[in-house]
Amino acid sequence: MWTRMLMMSFVAATLLADQPLKSALDLDVEQARQVDAIQAKYRVPFAAKRQERNQELRKLRRARTANDSQLIAQQEQITNRLHEELKQIRANEDAEIRRLLRPAQVRKFEEYQKLRQEMLGSSRDDKDL
């Protein structure tokens, strides 16, 4: 019985995390428009930075395969910096969205973020972003 309840809870949480913010947070029409604009503003810079980081991660994997400690250290610094930049972009986007929300929506937004971070799969490879 508990297993079934946990599974149902997980499915419900996954569905919440996959739905658009508009429905997940019960945004009104104006809030939804503003959130769409905020997300659009950050989408391109985030994707470009993620692509750059992924390229540098590939270089890091090659350095590890070659057992090149100097290059490994250099690439780790680069990838760590890019990772922090990605986190900052996401934090800026979240802060802008949060400013639009009513208190009850902020709580839903925080739960939404938590669920998204817990999801597994290739599109969730960086859970802390």
MDAnalysis code that builds the backbone (N, CA, C; Angstrom):
import MDAnalysis as mda
import numpy as np

u = mda.Universe.empty(387, n_residues=129, atom_resindex=np.repeat(np.arange(129), 3), trajectory=True)
u.add_TopologyAttr("name", ["N", "CA", "C"] * 129)
u.add_TopologyAttr("resid", np.arange(1, 130))
u.add_TopologyAttr("resname", ["MET", "TRP", "THR", "ARG", "MET", "LEU", "MET", "MET", "SER", "PHE", "VAL", "ALA", "ALA", "THR", "LEU", "LEU", "ALA", "ASP", "GLN", "PRO", "LEU", "LYS", "SER", "ALA", "LEU", "ASP", "LEU", "ASP", "VAL", "GLU", "GLN", "ALA", "ARG", "GLN", "VAL", "ASP", "ALA", "ILE", "GLN", "ALA", "LYS", "TYR", "ARG", "VAL", "PRO", "PHE", "ALA", "ALA", "LYS", "ARG", "GLN", "GLU", "ARG", "ASN", "GLN", "GLU", "LEU", "ARG", "LYS", "LEU", "ARG", "ARG", "ALA", "ARG", "THR", "ALA", "ASN", "ASP", "SER", "GLN", "LEU", "ILE", "ALA", "GLN", "GLN", "GLU", "GLN", "ILE", "THR", "ASN", "ARG", "LEU", "HIS", "GLU", "GLU", "LEU", "LYS", "GLN", "ILE", "ARG", "ALA", "ASN", "GLU", "ASP", "ALA", "GLU", "ILE", "ARG", "ARG", "LEU", "LEU", "ARG", "PRO", "ALA", "GLN", "VAL", "ARG", "LYS", "PHE", "GLU", "GLU", "TYR", "GLN", "LYS", "LEU", "ARG", "GLN", "GLU", "MET", "LEU", "GLY", "SER", "SER", "ARG", "ASP", "ASP", "LYS", "ASP", "LEU"])
u.atoms.positions = np.array([
    [0.833, -1.198, 0.000],
    [0.000, 0.000, 0.000],
    [0.873, 1.255, 0.000],
    [1.890, 1.286, 0.892],
    [2.765, 2.461, 0.955],
    [3.515, 2.648, -0.352],
    [3.922, 1.548, -0.948],
    [4.641, 1.625, -2.212],
    [3.768, 2.259, -3.278],
    [2.521, 1.839, -3.316],
    [1.608, 2.404, -4.309],
    [1.383, 3.892, -4.056],
    [1.225, 4.280, -2.788],
    [1.023, 5.694, -2.459],
    [2.252, 6.512, -2.828],
    [3.446, 5.966, -2.565],
    [4.669, 6.675, -2.927],
    [4.782, 6.825, -4.440],
    [4.434, 5.767, -5.155],
    [4.492, 5.815, -6.619],
    [3.511, 6.844, -7.158],
    [2.306, 6.874, -6.623],
    [1.315, 7.848, -7.068],
    [1.785, 9.261, -6.753],
    [2.397, 9.441, -5.596],
    [2.916, 10.747, -5.218],
    [4.017, 11.184, -6.183],
    [4.905, 10.245, -6.531],
    [5.984, 10.545, -7.467],
    [5.428, 10.930, -8.829],
    [4.447, 10.190, -9.306],
    [3.834, 10.488, -10.607],
    [3.192, 11.869, -10.578],
    [2.476, 12.178, -9.515],
    [1.842, 13.494, -9.393],
    [2.894, 14.592, -9.359],
    [3.967, 14.374, -8.623],
    [5.034, 15.367, -8.542],
    [5.693, 15.558, -9.900],
    [5.908, 14.477, -10.626],
    [6.519, 14.567, -11.951],
    [5.626, 15.340, -12.908],
    [4.337, 15.082, -12.849],
    [3.410, 15.813, -13.710],
    [3.432, 17.299, -13.388],
    [3.488, 17.650, -12.092],
    [3.565, 19.052, -11.693],
    [4.835, 19.693, -12.235],
    [5.942, 18.995, -12.125],
    [7.220, 19.549, -12.557],
    [7.298, 19.701, -14.067],
    [6.563, 18.893, -14.812],
    [6.619, 18.973, -16.268],
    [5.623, 19.949, -16.870],
    [4.667, 20.412, -16.102],
    [3.702, 21.327, -16.684],
    [4.290, 22.743, -16.734],
    [3.822, 23.552, -17.656],
    [4.329, 24.917, -17.766],
    [4.062, 25.703, -16.482],
    [4.885, 26.698, -16.264],
    [4.719, 27.518, -15.059],
    [3.325, 28.112, -14.955],
    [2.748, 28.472, -16.078],
    [1.418, 29.094, -16.050],
    [0.425, 28.240, -15.285],
    [0.365, 26.974, -15.605],
    [-0.597, 26.113, -14.918],
    [-0.075, 25.640, -13.573],
    [1.228, 25.415, -13.449],
    [1.789, 24.947, -12.176],
    [1.615, 25.980, -11.070],
    [1.673, 27.254, -11.436],
    [1.604, 28.324, -10.429],
    [0.278, 29.072, -10.446],
    [-0.637, 28.674, -11.301],
    [-1.923, 29.378, -11.437],
    [-1.704, 30.862, -11.744],
    [-0.883, 31.122, -12.750],
    [-0.602, 32.499, -13.134],
    [-1.799, 33.097, -13.859],
    [-2.018, 34.394, -13.627],
    [-3.042, 35.069, -14.421],
    [-2.444, 35.395, -15.787],
    [-3.250, 35.924, -16.671],
    [-2.823, 36.163, -18.054],
    [-1.615, 37.105, -18.111],
    [-1.652, 38.175, -17.347],
    [-0.543, 39.139, -17.349],
    [0.732, 38.526, -16.773],
    [0.603, 37.793, -15.691],
    [1.773, 37.130, -15.106],
    [2.370, 36.136, -16.109],
    [1.517, 35.378, -16.777],
    [1.988, 34.398, -17.754],
    [2.741, 35.091, -18.884],
    [2.232, 36.215, -19.342],
    [2.908, 36.979, -20.399],
    [4.279, 37.444, -19.930],
    [4.337, 37.956, -18.707],
    [5.607, 38.447, -18.164],
    [6.606, 37.312, -17.936],
    [6.126, 36.174, -17.446],
    [7.005, 35.021, -17.245],
    [7.544, 34.526, -18.582],
    [6.695, 34.472, -19.596],
    [7.154, 34.073, -20.933],
    [8.264, 35.000, -21.425],
    [8.090, 36.296, -21.201],
    [9.103, 37.269, -21.632],
    [10.415, 37.071, -20.871],
    [10.315, 36.819, -19.579],
    [11.518, 36.596, -18.763],
    [12.235, 35.334, -19.230],
    [11.482, 34.264, -19.426],
    [12.096, 33.016, -19.867],
    [12.745, 33.173, -21.239],
    [12.107, 33.900, -22.128],
    [12.672, 34.135, -23.462],
    [13.965, 34.936, -23.367],
    [13.991, 35.893, -22.456],
    [15.173, 36.743, -22.260],
    [16.396, 35.919, -21.851],
    [16.186, 34.893, -21.037],
    [17.301, 34.103, -20.517],
    [17.594, 32.836, -21.325],
    [16.681, 32.425, -22.174],
    [16.829, 31.152, -22.890],
    [18.090, 31.111, -23.754],
    [18.311, 32.124, -24.557],
    [19.454, 32.117, -25.484],
    [20.788, 32.211, -24.736],
    [20.946, 33.155, -23.785],
    [22.233, 33.194, -23.079],
    [22.514, 31.906, -22.294],
    [21.479, 31.315, -21.711],
    [21.674, 30.081, -20.959],
    [22.108, 28.957, -21.894],
    [21.432, 28.827, -23.033],
    [21.775, 27.769, -23.985],
    [23.192, 27.944, -24.522],
    [23.579, 29.174, -24.802],
    [24.930, 29.433, -25.315],
    [25.981, 29.088, -24.263],
    [25.730, 29.473, -23.027],
    [26.680, 29.194, -21.948],
    [26.750, 27.690, -21.687],
    [25.608, 27.006, -21.757],
    [25.595, 25.554, -21.546],
    [26.367, 24.850, -22.664],
    [26.203, 25.324, -23.887],
    [26.946, 24.736, -24.996],
    [28.451, 24.927, -24.784],
    [28.838, 26.111, -24.371],
    [30.262, 26.385, -24.104],
    [30.780, 25.456, -23.004],
    [29.994, 25.316, -21.932],
    [30.412, 24.450, -20.831],
    [30.514, 22.997, -21.282],
    [29.563, 22.553, -22.087],
    [29.615, 21.172, -22.575],
    [30.862, 20.919, -23.424],
    [31.257, 21.902, -24.233],
    [32.486, 21.769, -25.018],
    [33.698, 21.642, -24.100],
    [33.714, 22.456, -23.054],
    [34.833, 22.416, -22.115],
    [34.828, 21.120, -21.299],
    [33.645, 20.587, -21.012],
    [33.567, 19.301, -20.314],
    [34.123, 18.175, -21.184],
    [33.885, 18.256, -22.478],
    [34.458, 17.251, -23.383],
    [35.981, 17.335, -23.375],
    [36.502, 18.557, -23.350],
    [37.960, 18.728, -23.260],
    [38.483, 18.144, -21.948],
    [37.738, 18.342, -20.884],
    [38.136, 17.799, -19.586],
    [38.152, 16.270, -19.634],
    [37.151, 15.658, -20.242],
    [37.133, 14.194, -20.353],
    [38.332, 13.689, -21.160],
    [38.658, 14.411, -22.235],
    [39.823, 14.005, -23.030],
    [41.107, 14.143, -22.225],
    [41.205, 15.207, -21.425],
    [42.392, 15.402, -20.585],
    [42.504, 14.283, -19.546],
    [41.374, 13.875, -18.998],
    [41.398, 12.776, -18.028],
    [41.792, 11.467, -18.698],
    [41.300, 11.249, -19.907],
    [41.667, 10.042, -20.642],
    [43.166, 10.024, -20.920],
    [43.715, 11.194, -21.239],
    [45.147, 11.316, -21.512],
    [45.969, 11.387, -20.229],
    [45.293, 11.477, -19.100],
    [45.954, 11.573, -17.796],
    [46.911, 12.773, -17.738],
    [46.461, 13.899, -18.304],
    [47.243, 15.137, -18.351],
    [46.826, 16.014, -17.166],
    [47.556, 15.905, -16.076],
    [47.156, 16.580, -14.834],
    [47.118, 18.097, -14.964],
    [48.016, 18.667, -15.738],
    [48.012, 20.118, -15.914],
    [46.753, 20.566, -16.669],
    [46.438, 19.864, -17.737],
    [45.252, 20.202, -18.518],
    [43.979, 19.909, -17.715],
    [43.995, 18.853, -16.931],
    [42.842, 18.538, -16.083],
    [42.572, 19.698, -15.132],
    [43.603, 20.171, -14.466],
    [43.447, 21.284, -13.518],
    [42.922, 22.530, -14.219],
    [43.449, 22.808, -15.398],
    [43.016, 23.978, -16.168],
    [41.549, 23.836, -16.569],
    [41.175, 22.679, -17.090],
    [39.804, 22.471, -17.545],
    [38.817, 22.450, -16.372],
    [39.238, 21.935, -15.234],
    [38.348, 21.946, -14.073],
    [38.028, 23.375, -13.653],
    [39.024, 24.255, -13.710],
    [38.771, 25.665, -13.386],
    [37.790, 26.279, -14.377],
    [37.995, 26.002, -15.635],
    [37.118, 26.557, -16.676],
    [35.691, 26.029, -16.513],
    [35.541, 24.715, -16.357],
    [34.197, 24.144, -16.252],
    [33.505, 24.577, -14.966],
    [34.256, 24.704, -13.885],
    [33.655, 25.194, -12.636],
    [33.158, 26.629, -12.792],
    [33.948, 27.470, -13.465],
    [33.545, 28.858, -13.689],
    [32.280, 28.914, -14.544],
    [32.250, 28.127, -15.608],
    [31.079, 28.112, -16.481],
    [29.849, 27.575, -15.755],
    [30.051, 26.586, -14.908],
    [28.952, 26.047, -14.116],
    [28.378, 27.132, -13.208],
    [29.236, 27.895, -12.570],
    [28.778, 28.984, -11.701],
    [28.055, 30.064, -12.509],
    [28.540, 30.343, -13.706],
    [27.872, 31.322, -14.562],
    [26.476, 30.843, -14.953],
    [26.340, 29.555, -15.238],
    [25.020, 29.000, -15.541],
    [24.093, 29.116, -14.337],
    [24.607, 28.802, -13.175],
    [23.796, 28.922, -11.959],
    [23.351, 30.363, -11.751],
    [24.224, 31.311, -12.054],
    [23.877, 32.722, -11.877],
    [22.804, 33.163, -12.872],
    [22.909, 32.710, -14.099],
    [21.871, 33.026, -15.086],
    [20.531, 32.502, -14.601],
    [20.514, 31.249, -14.150],
    [19.263, 30.656, -13.659],
    [18.752, 31.400, -12.426],
    [19.653, 31.777, -11.529],
    [19.242, 32.509, -10.321],
    [18.643, 33.866, -10.684],
    [19.226, 34.540, -11.663],
    [18.687, 35.832, -12.107],
    [17.293, 35.676, -12.698],
    [17.127, 34.643, -13.518],
    [15.815, 34.375, -14.113],
    [14.785, 34.077, -13.017],
    [15.163, 33.210, -12.092],
    [14.247, 32.851, -11.001],
    [13.881, 34.065, -10.150],
    [14.839, 34.930, -9.901],
    [14.570, 36.131, -9.092],
    [13.574, 37.044, -9.798],
    [13.731, 37.205, -11.107],
    [12.778, 38.033, -11.859],
    [11.380, 37.431, -11.831],
    [11.302, 36.140, -11.990],
    [9.988, 35.476, -11.949],
    [9.389, 35.607, -10.556],
    [10.195, 35.370, -9.552],
    [9.714, 35.413, -8.164],
    [9.114, 36.782, -7.825],
    [9.679, 37.852, -8.374],
    [9.163, 39.204, -8.093],
    [7.745, 39.413, -8.622],
    [7.335, 38.618, -9.593],
    [5.996, 38.747, -10.181],
    [4.922, 38.003, -9.387],
    [5.350, 37.115, -8.517],
    [4.427, 36.172, -7.902],
    [3.848, 36.664, -6.583],
    [2.646, 36.199, -6.321],
    [2.027, 36.411, -5.016],
    [2.616, 35.388, -4.040],
    [2.496, 35.611, -2.730],
    [3.121, 34.695, -1.751],
    [2.767, 33.222, -1.957],
    [1.513, 32.906, -2.215],
    [1.138, 31.505, -2.426],
    [1.814, 30.944, -3.683],
    [1.977, 31.784, -4.690],
    [2.626, 31.348, -5.917],
    [4.129, 31.136, -5.695],
    [4.721, 31.951, -4.822],
    [6.144, 31.780, -4.527],
    [6.371, 30.395, -3.927],
    [5.507, 29.980, -3.008],
    [5.649, 28.649, -2.409],
    [5.521, 27.564, -3.480],
    [4.566, 27.715, -4.381],
    [4.405, 26.747, -5.473],
    [5.630, 26.761, -6.389],
    [6.176, 27.946, -6.635],
    [7.355, 28.071, -7.489],
    [8.545, 27.343, -6.866],
    [8.722, 27.488, -5.571],
    [9.826, 26.811, -4.887],
    [9.652, 25.293, -4.946],
    [8.426, 24.824, -4.791],
    [8.158, 23.388, -4.906],
    [8.393, 22.918, -6.338],
    [7.966, 23.712, -7.293],
    [8.173, 23.416, -8.712],
    [9.670, 23.262, -9.002],
    [10.477, 24.196, -8.492],
    [11.923, 24.143, -8.705],
    [12.519, 22.890, -8.067],
    [12.088, 22.589, -6.880],
    [12.597, 21.416, -6.172],
    [12.290, 20.142, -6.964],
    [11.074, 20.031, -7.445],
    [10.692, 18.848, -8.214],
    [11.486, 18.746, -9.512],
    [11.689, 19.864, -10.181],
    [12.463, 19.851, -11.421],
    [13.892, 19.379, -11.162],
    [14.481, 19.800, -10.055],
    [15.848, 19.400, -9.726],
    [15.943, 17.915, -9.396],
    [14.884, 17.355, -8.859],
    [14.897, 15.955, -8.468],
    [14.643, 15.006, -9.631],
    [14.137, 15.549, -10.735],
    [13.836, 14.691, -11.876],
    [15.125, 14.159, -12.485],
    [15.034, 12.976, -13.026],
    [16.200, 12.327, -13.644],
    [16.050, 12.352, -15.144],
    [17.154, 12.139, -15.817],
    [17.125, 12.047, -17.272],
    [18.132, 12.972, -17.897],
    [18.342, 12.817, -19.157],
    [19.370, 13.574, -19.858],
    [19.105, 15.076, -19.832],
    [17.861, 15.483, -19.795],
    [17.574, 16.911, -19.768],
    [17.736, 17.499, -18.373],
    [17.991, 16.653, -17.406],
    [18.168, 17.109, -16.033],
    [19.569, 16.764, -15.535],
    [20.562, 16.811, -16.457],
    [21.906, 16.366, -16.114],
    [22.568, 17.247, -15.068],
    [22.157, 18.470, -14.948],
    [22.718, 19.368, -13.945],
    [21.657, 19.727, -12.938],
    [21.488, 18.891, -11.974],
    [20.392, 19.073, -11.026],
    [20.514, 20.354, -10.207],
    [21.722, 20.862, -10.051],
    [21.883, 22.058, -9.211],
    [21.825, 23.355, -9.994],
    [21.406, 23.322, -11.251],
    [21.245, 24.555, -12.030],
    [19.847, 25.058, -11.930],
])
